[in-house]
Amino acid sequence: MTEEASVKPKNKAIHGATLLLAGAAICAVGISVGQFLIGGDTPVAAGNHSSGRGRTRGGGEIPVGPPFEENDPLAAEVPLLESDDDLIAGFSRDNEGSETSADRDRAGITSHIALADEELRAGNYSQALSIYEFALEQLDGVSEAAVRYRIALCAEVEGRFAEASKQYQSLARQFSTLTWAGIARLGEARCLAALGNVEALSVGLMRQVILDETYFSPQVRGELLHVTGRAYCQAFVPDDVTYLMHDSGMVMPVCAPDPDMQLEMIDELLSETSPDHANTVAFEILQRTDNLPDSIFLKAHTPASNLIKVLEAVCKRSGFTCNISEAAEIVLSGRTQQLHNDDIRLSLLFDGLCTPFGLTWTHHDGEIRVRASSEMDADSLAEYRRAAGKRLLRNALIAAPDSYHASFSRVSLGILQFQEHMFVDAAHSFQVQIQLDSRSEVQAETSFNLGKCLLAMGQIDDSRVAFLQAVDASSNNLDATVGGYLYVGRLQLEQGESSGAVSTLVRALAVSRGTNLEPPAALMLSSAYLMDGKPQGANAILMERRGKLQRSEHRTAAAFLSALARFKAALLPARREREGRDLVTALTRFKPKTQFGAHWSFLHAEACLELGLTDMAVESYLQTIKRVPAASLRERAMLSVAHLYRLDGRLDEAKELLAALELDHSDSLGQKISLQAALVALQQGNPTAAVRHCRHVVITSDDMEVQRTALQTMGRAYQQQKNHQAAVYCFAGMLPAEQMMESDATTDLSDRALQSESPSEAIEKVRALQPFQPDSGAVSAEETNE
């Protein structure tokens, strides 16, 4: 053999040794990186000992028997445990003992999973998904379940809820005997709630969640209650802008799936096991504060029994009679159910027995009536489902008060209470949420909804504070933020703060730019400019967004505002006449009742009055009065109606309106109210009341024009009283003394002056007798005599 031939085997040996050492080094690095990324051991998935309780997934069946009979105990159940292969911690656990080839492969997969988790947390869903799918080919057992859950989670966070729901269902079926099944059902519930599929949630999960406390682990059960209850509430809250701007519309918090939180919860959920169910039949009333299903708490354990018999037995043991309609009996026929509840509210137990089958229950005079949904009208069915959602949310907050979803559930509960006109209870729910966590993810929605509750209760100032808190909230709900701005601006307009409303609504328009809230924000700002007497500003806002407003449902409102702004800005008679014709056309199409805020009716009335359409103006003023609580705008509308009634000779109605107003105002509005009251009293032949009102105006007002008008009216009142001396003083711009001293000279001169041909000559003669400077304002006769 030559020397070259002997060298070749040696080189091959050296090359092979080098490759072996390189492979070992790579494996060692993979193990180290995996341990670093995972940062701790993941608890081994525990077996769900509740899986074999007479259902198909447990492999056995419980004999059907009558409920609550001690001589018919529950059938023995053998829990199914994971196999040794399933319990191998192939992932998220350090390996012990000697390192084999399988150990090295498993460590490499672990590092891949950890890397994919980081990609998922960072929002790189496609990269994470590709890594998970690669790892799935190398795994089985518990590790396979973990990866399949992550693959479904990728679809969920991307918004592919239908696809994610199917993947969660497949996972639950494939690993039905493991705790992963319950976690997968929770993911499925989240997807169904996001899709708004309340029916599927009811049929697929409510029976297990409500009627059997041992079906899922405690935390999974609590999370399922939160998700299901919130889905019920979501079905009653439209998400369109029109609904948001109604006083009855509330903002539903959006619970977007958070991959980081879901990954963090996995270890916590896996560490729990379902509680063992009782092996004895039991029924016990734990608490009874009233003879109502909502006030009764009980303990109930039964074998699998005919569902009709279970309903009848529960009603009888609780002290009620049971009335099941024929349609409901057909639905329940042949169905069986078992109960495992240690502490449950009776009303919630009835929900679990009826709702999953499309049935409803009601309580009347000690009787529980079970009816099919088809037997109820739409309003009654909606009322029942709203009440069922409230019960689910209440129970969820009791079962899992520390859940991540608890804040969402409190807001949802408050929304359902508000929709049932339980304003005090709803406000309490929102206030509790703010007290427990004032910086939560639902801060803006909570404050906004609280503002609407307080507004419904007439607490205007507190409502305004709540809307401002929604504006200042750190959460990123644009609907609640812009809605808060719009409501603050609306309340400012109604309270006579038009300049402040303009500033508020300018910010609202800036925040809403480019969204579907921009058109209503622009209309509100334009209307505020008109209320503030700035028609040019109103027209500028409308012209800038002319295209958007013409293509939206706000077209008629924009046309009205534009026509009114041009009419107010017109100065030349010809142009004013032309703009008036356009305004008349806009008035015939505009419906102020459908707009956001009562100031729209006020603007409509002012426009009608400008055009001489008195009857239409009165109607719109009255609409303003009905829609606005006690506020400055309401008083202005009442004053305008009283003025029109007085001109029309409807003096009694005018007097009633003015009597309902606060006549002790010291501001300009109060002075106008007093002047109108004086004019009405004068026309009714009550000069004494007219004098009293006018004297109040002269004393409190600093406006010379207002003083002059009040003195003229007072002079006419003194003429009716035949007190010519006091009348002359009033016409001369002087306030007579309350008890004027009559002198012969003054009386003679006053009589002669009043009998003269010219009233101006009489006034000049009185001024000559008692000097008076008209530019110095109104003065009293006593001051002049001094």
Secondary structure, 3 states (H helix, E strand, C coil): CCHHHHHHHHHHHHHHHHHHHHHHHHHHHHHHHHHHHHCCCCCCCCECCCCCCCCHHHCCCCCCCCCCCCCCCCCCCCCCCCCCCCCCCCCCCCCCCCCCHHHHHHHHHHHHHHHHHHHHHCCCHHHHHHHHHHHHCCCCHHHHHHHHHHHHHHHHHCCCHHHHHHHHHHHHHHCCCEHHHHHHHHHHHHHHHHHCCHHHHHHHHHHHHHHECCCCCHHHHHHHHHHHHHHHHHCCCCCCHHHHCCCCCCCCCCCCCCHHHHHHHHHHHHCCCCCCCCCCCEEEEEEECCCCHHHEEEEEECCCEEHHHHHHHHHHHHCCEEEECHHHHHHHCCCEECCEEEEEEHHHHHHHHHHHHCEEEEEECCEEEEEEHHHCCHHHHHHHHHHHHHHHHHHHHHHCCCCCCHHHHHHHHHHHHHHCCCHHHHHHHHHHHHHHCCCCCCHHHHHHHHHHHHHHCCCHHHHHHHHHHHHHCCCCCHHHHHHHHHHHHHHHHHCCCHHHHHHHHHHHHHHCCCCCCHHHHHHHHHHHHHHCCCHHHHHHHHHHCHHHHHCCCCHHHHHHHHHHHHHHHCCCHHHHHHHHHHHHHHHHHCCHHHCCCCHHHHHHHHHHHHCCCHHHHHHHHHHHHHHCCCCHHHHHHHHHHHHHHHHCCCHHHHHHHHHHCCCCCCCHHHHHHHHHHHHHHHHCCCHHHHHHHHHHHHHHCCCHHHHHHHHHHHHHHHHHCCCHHHHHHHHCCEECCCCCCCCHHHHHHHHHHHHCCCHHHHHHHHHHHCCCCHHHCCEEHHHHHC
